[in-house]
Amino acid sequence: MTEVSEILMSVLSTIRVPRPGDRVHKDECAFSFASPESEGGLYVCMNSFLGFGSKYIDRQNAKTGQRAYLHITRTRKTQKEDDSNSGSGDPPKKKPTRLAIGIEGGFDVEQEQYEEEVKVVLLPERLEVTSEDLASMPDVVKERVSLSIAGLQAADSVSHALQVQQWDGEVRQESKHAAELKQLDNGLKIPPSGWRCEVCDLQENLWMNLTDGKVMCGRRYFDGTGGNNHALQHYQQSGYPLAVKLGTITPDGADVYSYDEDDMVLDSKLPEHLSHFGIDMMTMEKTEHTMTELEIAVNQRVGEWEVIQESGTTLRPLWGPGLTGMKNLGNSCYLNSVMQVLFTIPDFQTKYVSNIDKIFGEAPSDPTQDFKTQVAKLGYGLLSGEYSKPAPDPGDDPNASSESRGDQVGIAPRMFKALVGRGHPEFSTNRQQDAQEFLLHFINMVERNCRSGMNPSEAFRFLVEEKIVCQQSQKAKYTQRVDYIVQLPVPMDQATNMEELQEAEHRREEAEASGAPPPSAVRAQIPFAACMAALSEPETLTDFWSSAMQAKTTATKTTRFASFPDHLVIQIKKFTFGLDWVPKKLDVSIDVPDTLDLSALRAMGQQPGEELLPEVAPPPLMTPDVEVKGILGFHGNEEDDSLYSPLLSPVLDDSTVSQLCEMGFPLEACRKAVYYTGNTGIDAAMNWVMGHMDDPDFSAPLVMPGSSSAPGTTPTESLPEEHLATIVSMGFSRDQATRALRATNNVLERAVDWIFSHLDDLESMDVSEGGRSEGGSEASREPPPGPRVRDGSGKYELFAFISHMGTSTMCGHYVCHIKKDQQWVIINDQKVCASEKPPKDLGYLYFYRRVVE
């Protein structure tokens, strides 16, 4: 052991003991999905605490010179029978009682039982040191190495911390209205049972307003059941904010909802508030499901959607390259489905998988935090076939092996999910998300990280031409913007089974009136041609400001493709809002075709003899009582302060602002929505709100251009240099990058979106080779290159689609179908099988590729 002791002594200074805050990766390799359970185990660097599989450990040793690694291997424990279970080898799982993850009573994060063996390995000699070997070594070696081993074993690994990240959907805050809630002395006393809605006589899902004691039904659920929104309408009319759900009152509490705060809340004075209306909280018993119980039921219904998951047929499992499943990390099916589809596209395969050796070779010191490395790792894991093999049999049912069920070893994208979700308010959580929003988020990350060389997101990028024609002057305006997804409207009035739908609605109303259970829902049949017609038909703009007429008038807007991408993504706009602004999902079947020809929708540009609208900006919104001494945003000069213009306050439609506030949105966000949509009404303002809810400054006060804190007046020296460099690297000039950042309060993601949607506004800015603005030479006065787009035929064929099951994008489950070698394959997280009946009419996102003629 002399040689080993000498080597350990020589590298002792590089062996560290983990401290609080250190990131320990002892469950997953930085470059692959190898783990301690994999063949060869996992090697954890005793200096950086990064983990490496046997395939990459020698490369890491050669690159960094680090010699001491803790080798961890785990083997599954043999399951033993227990009298307390049903012969399954496992104790019965407890049913979740809390809407939570990773805490007592919540949804369980499954824990496998393993036996673990550890030893120190010295590279490149591969000398092994066990705990028994350490006992005979010098004290200084024994102490330092033993402390490092113990620290690594005790440390919580990064992936485990992410896996069991606690999320408690039941944590509620005290309502701001509870302490000083005013209650009317109207003499109203509520009986302990026998309640009915005062408007429609409904006898379930009833809420009592804590201000006036009115008992009314709750909101209508997404599937048409529930209430008729009478309690919500009462709040909108009265402004009384708090209501308690009757039937949930017990001595321990009750469900209290704040319409003003748009959330379930706590009311510390609830016994007093109930007593005001004659309700003794201590004698009440629970007779209704709480809102938490209803949400838990929704989250446990993943296995009920038979059509999309093809549950009615016996599916044949598939194995091999490109047929690798992905573990669900807790509501991560949206990510799994999107990434499965993306890595069937040649651009992503070429960028990240074909160049994997180069990417890994150039990886930084911490590859777990490198975007290219982690995307390449995920792509290789999906395409290589190394992890597309049957999962180890649990041994509890000899008649149901994992191979026959289609369960795979698969890959668990924990490191990838943590990286792409880092800092994002939604994708960093364990909550369910919208697959379309994640797709755009990931494309945005690809754009930011492909500063040079091939950019695979170009496969989706296309130009949209919008043509607006003033109906009075007949003059036109053309603008272009970049997009990645076609959002296809669903014209419900074009359903081919309208009579059947009307009859079903009539039966539902009759059942509602009689108190009978609601009848089975009927799905609307919408022709795909009707959706395309709704997309392409001219839109009427009633409050268009015409620069030719110098006044508001009516105009028509037509949208066409200025270019056709290699791969076209179509989103069916199934998620919408009702007349009461309650979100709902449209239950529709659309005959989406296998082939698509969009040639007729190609933009034609300015036509011969067609006059363009003058390039004159509309007048600013201002209050009528402000005396205008200058122009908006101009603050005069030292010689002549008569040109000084004070900050002009915008004229805002108070009724629209109030309507938005009543929906629960912050006041300042509502004011900005009305301002930025030019007082054009509630629909436009609501669309603005929904499109900007994730903005960091969503609730920040409205700042008019011209004030010292306005985005447009941010001094150049205060702009983040790294943000400027990122935008310049995409082919834009420094002046253009500065303008984009100023317009978006220095938020990089918004600046990138802004610059892509304002290409025409940037045309006049000077751009020189290399992306820097210069005013010296004529050669530099060329239009900016802008984003690169590909173009070609408008003929496409369907190769994948992602389907959503559930009532909202915030819950439910995603599954994808992908056409591989002329065979449709269903990928449902870890299960990969040949598809027998691909439900192409029920998809949410459709992926087409160009047909090469």
LOPA-163925 format. One record per residue (C-alpha): x, y, z. Coordinates in steps of 0.05 Angstrom, whole numbers, padded with zeros to 5 digits, always signed. Example, Ala and Ser with C-alpha at 12.3 -4.5 7.8 and 13.67 -1.06 7.14 Angstrom:
2
+00246-00090+00156/+00273-00021+00143/
***
This chain:
853
+00000+00000+00000/+00061+00045+00000/+00050+00068-00071/-00023+00084-00057/-00005+00122+00006/+00046+00163-00031/-00003+00180-00087/-00057+00199-00037/-00007+00242+00001/+00013+00278-00063/-00060+00294-00082/-00085+00307-00012/-00090+00382-00024/-00139+00369-00081/-00186+00327-00039/-00241+00370-00010/-00295+00359+00042/-00364+00382+00017/-00389+00444+00051/-00460+00472+00056/-00478+00501-00012/-00432+00456-00053/-00466+00423-00112/-00454+00347-00107/-00471+00307-00170/-00468+00236-00143/-00529+00208-00180/-00516+00226-00253/-00458+00234-00301/-00446+00304-00328/-00439+00276-00400/-00487+00217-00400/-00543+00185-00361/-00497+00137-00326/-00511+00130-00251/-00486+00088-00193/-00536+00035-00215/-00507+00032-00285/-00454-00018-00307/-00388+00010-00283/-00420+00055-00231/-00406+00130-00223/-00341+00166-00208/-00348+00229-00166/-00290+00277-00168/-00267+00290-00097/-00249+00362-00116/-00305+00388-00161/-00358+00338-00137/-00379+00326-00209/-00400+00255-00229/-00374+00217-00290/-00392+00149-00319/-00339+00097-00337/-00341+00120-00410/-00319+00191-00393/-00276+00185-00330/-00210+00176-00367/-00224+00237-00411/-00240+00279-00349/-00176+00255-00314/-00134+00273-00375/-00167+00341-00384/-00165+00365-00312/-00109+00324-00280/-00154+00307-00221/-00135+00238-00196/-00178+00222-00136/-00250+00199-00148/-00302+00166-00104/-00329+00106-00142/-00402+00092-00124/-00439+00029-00145/-00509+00010-00125/-00547-00055-00132/-00621-00064-00123/-00643-00097-00058/-00683-00161-00064/-00756-00148-00048/-00785-00190+00009/-00855-00212+00020/-00893-00178+00076/-00957-00200+00109/-00981-00129+00109/-00985-00124+00034/-01025-00160-00018/-00969-00205-00042/-00942-00151-00087/-00875-00145-00052/-00891-00073-00034/-00933-00043+00021/-00996-00011-00006/-00984+00060-00027/-01020+00113+00012/-01070+00154-00026/-01048+00227-00029/-01086+00273+00017/-01049+00338+00002/-01039+00375-00063/-00964+00372-00054/-00900+00338-00076/-00845+00313-00031/-00880+00325+00036/-00922+00282+00083/-00989+00267+00053/-00970+00292-00016/-00956+00256-00082/-00900+00207-00068/-00833+00210-00103/-00815+00137-00112/-00752+00115-00077/-00717+00051-00100/-00681+00010-00047/-00607-00002-00062/-00545-00028-00029/-00487+00021-00039/-00413+00007-00043/-00360+00062-00044/-00285+00064-00053/-00232+00114-00074/-00202+00104-00143/-00137+00138-00164/-00127+00153-00238/-00097+00140-00286/-00069+00078-00250/-00140+00058-00227/-00114+00040-00158/-00171+00024-00110/-00173+00045-00037/-00226+00017+00010/-00243+00041+00080/-00203-00019+00107/-00143+00004+00067/-00148+00074+00096/-00143+00047+00167/-00070+00029+00157/-00050+00095+00124/-00019+00157+00158/-00068+00196+00201/-00066+00258+00158/-00086+00217+00097/-00137+00176+00134/-00171+00236+00165/-00177+00279+00103/-00199+00222+00056/-00248+00194+00108/-00280+00262+00119/-00287+00273+00044/-00320+00204+00035/-00367+00215+00093/-00384+00285+00069/-00400+00260-00002/-00443+00204+00025/-00481+00250+00071/-00490+00306+00021/-00556+00312-00015/-00543+00305-00089/-00567+00359-00136/-00611+00312-00176/-00643+00284-00113/-00657+00353-00086/-00691+00371-00152/-00730+00306-00153/-00760+00314-00084/-00767+00389-00089/-00825+00405-00045/-00885+00439-00073/-00946+00450-00031/-01007+00472-00068/-01045+00480-00002/-01002+00535+00028/-01050+00594+00032/-01039+00665+00053/-01082+00707+00100/-01130+00749+00059/-01118+00823+00061/-01194+00831+00070/-01202+00783+00130/-01183+00829+00188/-01227+00888+00169/-01282+00852+00130/-01347+00891+00133/-01409+00848+00143/-01479+00873+00130/-01529+00873+00188/-01585+00847+00144/-01612+00797+00194/-01597+00739+00148/-01586+00671+00182/-01560+00611+00142/-01588+00542+00161/-01538+00485+00173/-01561+00447+00111/-01610+00447+00053/-01575+00504+00015/-01593+00525-00056/-01566+00577-00103/-01610+00638-00098/-01609+00646-00174/-01613+00577-00204/-01631+00530-00146/-01567+00489-00155/-01555+00447-00093/-01480+00433-00098/-01416+00474-00107/-01447+00530-00066/-01410+00590-00038/-01435+00639+00015/-01410+00710+00010/-01382+00731+00077/-01405+00803+00070/-01479+00796+00056/-01492+00721+00066/-01516+00709-00005/-01512+00635-00025/-01496+00624-00098/-01465+00571-00142/-01391+00570-00159/-01355+00572-00225/-01371+00526-00283/-01317+00473-00291/-01280+00462-00356/-01323+00402-00375/-01388+00440-00366/-01403+00413-00296/-01398+00451-00231/-01437+00515-00222/-01464+00572-00265/-01417+00627-00242/-01470+00663-00201/-01425+00674-00140/-01372+00704-00186/-01424+00749-00219/-01448+00771-00151/-01377+00793-00133/-01371+00830-00199/-01435+00868-00184/-01424+00880-00109/-01349+00880-00100/-01356+00836-00037/-01291+00797-00040/-01293+00736+00006/-01336+00673+00000/-01336+00607+00038/-01353+00540+00005/-01413+00510+00041/-01403+00437+00057/-01328+00446+00072/-01339+00480+00140/-01312+00439+00198/-01284+00458+00267/-01215+00457+00233/-01232+00509+00179/-01262+00514+00110/-01248+00534+00038/-01247+00609+00032/-01237+00644-00035/-01219+00716-00048/-01245+00741-00115/-01204+00804-00109/-01139+00765-00096/-01160+00709-00144/-01137+00653-00098/-01156+00607-00041/-01140+00645+00023/-01140+00640+00099/-01189+00678+00142/-01165+00681+00214/-01233+00710+00235/-01274+00657+00199/-01310+00633+00263/-01332+00705+00276/-01352+00717+00203/-01393+00652+00201/-01426+00667+00268/-01451+00733+00240/-01497+00692+00196/-01516+00641+00249/-01466+00586+00230/-01432+00552+00288/-01366+00527+00260/-01355+00477+00317/-01418+00438+00300/-01410+00435+00224/-01391+00371+00186/-01359+00364+00118/-01407+00344+00062/-01372+00371-00001/-01304+00359-00033/-01255+00414-00017/-01221+00449-00075/-01156+00412-00058/-01191+00345-00062/-01219+00363-00130/-01150+00383-00156/-01119+00319-00129/-01172+00279-00165/-01155+00314-00230/-01080+00299-00221/-01095+00225-00209/-01136+00217-00272/-01077+00211-00319/-01096+00139-00336/-01168+00155-00355/-01157+00185-00423/-01161+00123-00465/-01165+00150-00535/-01101+00191-00537/-01061+00138-00499/-01091+00083-00542/-01109+00045-00479/-01161+00003-00514/-01110-00035-00554/-01050-00079-00538/-00989-00039-00559/-00924-00071-00582/-00863-00044-00545/-00806-00018-00588/-00732-00015-00572/-00670+00011-00605/-00638+00076-00630/-00687+00135-00631/-00737+00096-00589/-00717+00116-00519/-00767+00135-00466/-00760+00191-00415/-00778+00186-00342/-00831+00233-00316/-00799+00275-00262/-00866+00298-00235/-00907+00336-00287/-00850+00337-00337/-00888+00303-00393/-00893+00369-00430/-00817+00373-00433/-00811+00299-00451/-00859+00304-00510/-00827+00367-00539/-00755+00342-00535/-00774+00274-00566/-00802+00310-00627/-00745+00360-00633/-00693+00305-00636/-00727+00273-00695/-00709+00337-00735/-00643+00332-00773/-00621+00403-00753/-00621+00386-00679/-00589+00318-00691/-00533+00350-00731/-00521+00408-00684/-00518+00370-00620/-00510+00295-00631/-00465+00292-00693/-00417+00342-00659/-00421+00311-00590/-00347+00296-00584/-00329+00368-00602/-00381+00396-00554/-00358+00352-00497/-00285+00367-00512/-00299+00442-00508/-00344+00438-00447/-00327+00485-00389/-00302+00463-00321/-00374+00452-00298/-00410+00418-00357/-00473+00410-00316/-00485+00485-00326/-00468+00487-00401/-00528+00490-00448/-00495+00457-00509/-00467+00400-00466/-00533+00384-00433/-00573+00387-00498/-00522+00343-00533/-00525+00294-00474/-00601+00291-00479/-00600+00283-00555/-00549+00226-00552/-00589+00193-00497/-00651+00193-00540/-00619+00172-00606/-00564+00124-00587/-00607+00067-00562/-00561+00055-00503/-00619+00067-00454/-00674+00036-00498/-00677-00030-00462/-00728-00062-00415/-00727-00037-00344/-00707-00087-00290/-00766-00129-00270/-00791-00112-00201/-00802-00186-00188/-00872-00179-00161/-00911-00205-00220/-00881-00259-00264/-00937-00251-00314/-00923-00176-00327/-00850-00165-00343/-00826-00095-00358/-00812-00116-00430/-00884-00138-00441/-00909-00072-00411/-00861-00030-00452/-00827+00000-00392/-00757+00022-00407/-00695+00040-00369/-00701+00105-00407/-00668+00170-00387/-00686+00219-00331/-00672+00290-00356/-00662+00320-00287/-00598+00358-00304/-00628+00384-00369/-00694+00406-00337/-00657+00442-00281/-00614+00480-00331/-00668+00501-00381/-00716+00519-00325/-00665+00558-00282/-00692+00626-00264/-00759+00615-00300/-00819+00626-00255/-00856+00565-00285/-00807+00517-00317/-00764+00515-00254/-00822+00485-00215/-00854+00416-00211/-00920+00442-00237/-00951+00422-00304/-00937+00471-00361/-00960+00487-00431/-00920+00447-00483/-00925+00504-00533/-00897+00554-00484/-00840+00508-00467/-00825+00497-00541/-00818+00572-00551/-00777+00579-00487/-00729+00525-00511/-00724+00556-00581/-00708+00622-00548/-00652+00589-00509/-00625+00557-00573/-00625+00626-00606/-00586+00656-00549/-00536+00600-00546/-00522+00593-00621/-00482+00657-00628/-00441+00628-00685/-00446+00569-00731/-00507+00528-00744/-00572+00548-00711/-00623+00490-00711/-00681+00536-00692/-00677+00563-00764/-00715+00500-00783/-00778+00531-00753/-00765+00605-00766/-00808+00640-00819/-00829+00709-00839/-00901+00733-00834/-00925+00789-00878/-00982+00832-00851/-01018+00877-00901/-01064+00931-00874/-01108+00969-00923/-01142+01034-00902/-01213+01028-00927/-01221+01102-00939/-01157+01117-00977/-01145+01046-01002/-01072+01055-00986/-01033+00997-00956/-00980+00985-00905/-00935+00923-00905/-00898+00896-00844/-00859+00833-00832/-00846+00795-00768/-00811+00732-00749/-00851+00673-00721/-00839+00600-00704/-00909+00573-00694/-00974+00579-00733/-01032+00588-00684/-01094+00559-00716/-01161+00586-00692/-01219+00538-00679/-01284+00566-00709/-01335+00530-00666/-01392+00558-00709/-01366+00516-00767/-01377+00449-00731/-01406+00397-00778/-01447+00365-00721/-01479+00430-00698/-01548+00398-00688/-01519+00344-00645/-01482+00396-00603/-01544+00438-00594/-01583+00377-00573/-01529+00357-00523/-01529+00428-00494/-01605+00424-00487/-01599+00357-00450/-01546+00387-00405/-01590+00447-00387/-01649+00400-00372/-01605+00357-00327/-01579+00419-00292/-01649+00444-00280/-01673+00378-00252/-01610+00364-00211/-01595+00301-00251/-01523+00281-00269/-01498+00315-00332/-01503+00274-00396/-01442+00251-00435/-01408+00307-00472/-01409+00311-00548/-01345+00330-00583/-01349+00383-00637/-01326+00362-00706/-01289+00419-00739/-01263+00415-00811/-01189+00432-00817/-01206+00473-00879/-01250+00518-00835/-01192+00530-00787/-01147+00549-00845/-01200+00595-00873/-01206+00629-00806/-01131+00639-00805/-01127+00669-00875/-01190+00711-00879/-01181+00787-00873/-01190+00817-00804/-01228+00882-00796/-01195+00936-00754/-01247+00985-00731/-01202+01036-00696/-01144+01039-00744/-01106+01105-00745/-01094+01121-00819/-01034+01163-00834/-01065+01180-00901/-01129+01207-00869/-01096+01231-00805/-01154+01201-00767/-01182+01135-00741/-01219+01094-00793/-01234+01022-00813/-01180+00978-00844/-01171+00905-00863/-01111+00864-00843/-01089+00803-00883/-01035+00756-00858/-00993+00713-00905/-00928+00674-00906/-00868+00714-00931/-00827+00650-00926/-00841+00576-00914/-00798+00541-00861/-00767+00472-00868/-00810+00448-00810/-00877+00478-00795/-00908+00477-00725/-00983+00486-00719/-01017+00499-00652/-01091+00486-00647/-01118+00542-00603/-01158+00496-00558/-01147+00537-00496/-01190+00599-00494/-01233+00642-00449/-01308+00643-00442/-01351+00705-00442/-01339+00710-00366/-01263+00704-00378/-01261+00636-00344/-01209+00594-00381/-01233+00532-00415/-01210+00479-00463/-01248+00467-00527/-01267+00394-00536/-01259+00388-00611/-01240+00337-00664/-01205+00366-00725/-01191+00325-00788/-01118+00346-00791/-01089+00321-00858/-01026+00280-00869/-01005+00328-00925/-01012+00403-00929/-01004+00453-00985/-00999+00526-00963/-00975+00553-01030/-01038+00595-01037/-01020+00632-00973/-00953+00659-00997/-00947+00734-00991/-00944+00774-01055/-00917+00840-01029/-00935+00908-01057/-00977+00903-01120/-00968+00945-01183/-01003+01011-01176/-01015+01001-01102/-01001+01063-01059/-00969+01057-00990/-00993+01093-00928/-00946+01151-00909/-00896+01135-00854/-00925+01182-00802/-00934+01163-00729/-01002+01172-00696/-01011+01228-00645/-00995+01208-00573/-01050+01195-00523/-01055+01253-00475/-01104+01284-00426/-01145+01341-00454/-01127+01388-00397/-01052+01385-00408/-01023+01445-00444/-00973+01420-00495/-00911+01464-00497/-00868+01417-00536/-00869+01347-00563/-00877+01284-00522/-00810+01261-00496/-00774+01326-00512/-00748+01363-00451/-00722+01426-00483/-00652+01454-00474/-00615+01502-00429/-00623+01561-00477/-00698+01555-00487/-00739+01521-00433/-00804+01541-00468/-00797+01477-00507/-00800+01436-00443/-00855+01384-00445/-00879+01355-00379/-00894+01281-00375/-00961+01273-00408/-01010+01226-00374/-01046+01177-00420/-01121+01179-00427/-01143+01110-00405/-01212+01078-00411/-01229+01070-00338/-01284+01019-00352/-01235+00973-00388/-01184+00982-00332/-01237+00964-00281/-01259+00902-00319/-01188+00876-00321/-01178+00891-00247/-01241+00853-00230/-01210+00792-00263/-01155+00795-00212/-01099+00827-00251/-01054+00880-00219/-01077+00952-00229/-01013+00976-00263/-01014+00917-00311/-01086+00934-00329/-01067+01007-00342/-01009+00985-00387/-01054+00937-00425/-01104+00992-00440/-01050+01042-00458/-01009+00996-00503/-01071+00974-00541/-01093+01046-00552/-01160+01042-00515/-01186+00993-00568/-01229+00953-00519/-01229+00896-00470/-01212+00841-00520/-01147+00874-00544/-01128+00892-00473/-01140+00821-00448/-01098+00793-00505/-01042+00841-00484/-01047+00817-00412/-01044+00744-00431/-00984+00756-00475/-00944+00795-00423/-00960+00758-00358/-00890+00730-00354/-00856+00797-00364/-00812+00816-00305/-00843+00886-00304/-00915+00861-00313/-00938+00894-00248/-00890+00954-00251/-00920+01023-00257/-00936+01050-00326/-00880+01096-00348/-00892+01141-00407/-00838+01153-00458/-00801+01217-00441/-00794+01205-00366/-00726+01193-00335/-00744+01122-00318/-00776+01105-00385/-00746+01046-00422/-00730+01091-00481/-00685+01136-00441/-00639+01085-00409/-00569+01112-00416/-00523+01069-00459/-00472+01061-00403/-00525+01028-00358/-00540+00973-00408/-00513+00904-00389/-00453+00892-00433/-00465+00817-00436/-00536+00829-00463/-00508+00875-00516/-00456+00823-00536/-00509+00769-00541/-00553+00809-00589/-00494+00834-00630/-00470+00762-00638/-00537+00746-00672/-00519+00793-00730/-00549+00858-00706/-00512+00923-00694/-00494+00951-00626/-00542+01009-00638/-00598+00961-00654/-00583+00920-00592/-00582+00983-00551/-00649+01004-00578/-00680+00936-00564/-00655+00934-00492/-00678+01005-00479/-00747+00987-00504/-00752+00927-00458/-00721+00951-00393/-00657+00912-00406/-00692+00844-00404/-00653+00802-00454/-00708+00753-00473/-00757+00809-00487/-00704+00848-00525/-00692+00789-00572/-00767+00783-00584/-00772+00858-00594/-00716+00862-00645/-00746+00804-00686/-00814+00838-00687/-00788+00907-00706/-00746+00891-00767/-00778+00946-00808/-00763+00997-00754/-00690+00977-00755/-00682+00981-00831/-00660+01054-00827/-00605+01040-00776/-00534+01035-00804/-00501+00967-00801/-00430+00950-00820/-00395+00884-00830/-00386+00851-00762/-00451+00880-00736/-00424+00947-00711/-00456+01013-00731/-00411+01063-00766/-00427+01127-00801/-00364+01137-00842/-00370+01097-00905/-00426+01085-00953/-00410+01011-00951/-00433+01009-00880/-00500+01039-00897/-00534+00973-00914/-00597+00946-00884/-00587+00900-00824/-00582+00827-00841/-00635+00809-00790/-00653+00737-00774/-00638+00684-00826/-00699+00648-00854/-00702+00590-00902/-00753+00586-00957/-00780+00535-01005/-00842+00498-01026/-00905+00506-00983/-00921+00432-00987/-00914+00392-00922/-00925+00323-00892/-00943+00308-00820/-00889+00272-00780/-00907+00284-00707/-00960+00312-00661/-00966+00325-00586/-01033+00313-00552/-01057+00341-00486/-01106+00306-00440/-01141+00344-00385/-01180+00407-00372/-01124+00458-00373/-01052+00466-00394/-01037+00472-00319/-01058+00400-00306/-01067+00336-00344/-01017+00297-00386/-00980+00302-00452/-00964+00246-00501/-00930+00249-00568/-00937+00209-00633/-00879+00208-00682/-00875+00176-00750/-00810+00135-00754/-00795+00093-00816/-00867+00099-00840/-00893+00072-00774/-00929+00116-00723/-00898+00109-00653/-00931+00131-00588/-00884+00156-00535/-00916+00163-00467/-00859+00182-00421/-00820+00117-00410/-00865+00075-00454/-00849+00071-00528/-00895+00029-00571/-00920+00020-00642/-00983+00061-00650/-01045+00025-00674/-01094+00083-00677/-01058+00150-00676/-01111+00201-00654/-01090+00253-00704/-01156+00291-00696/-01144+00305-00622/-01074+00336-00624/-01051+00402-00594/-00985+00414-00631/-00973+00387-00701/-00905+00382-00734/-00898+00382-00810/-00836+00376-00853/-00827+00403-00923/-00839+00354-00980/-00779+00354-01025/-00805+00354-01097/
***
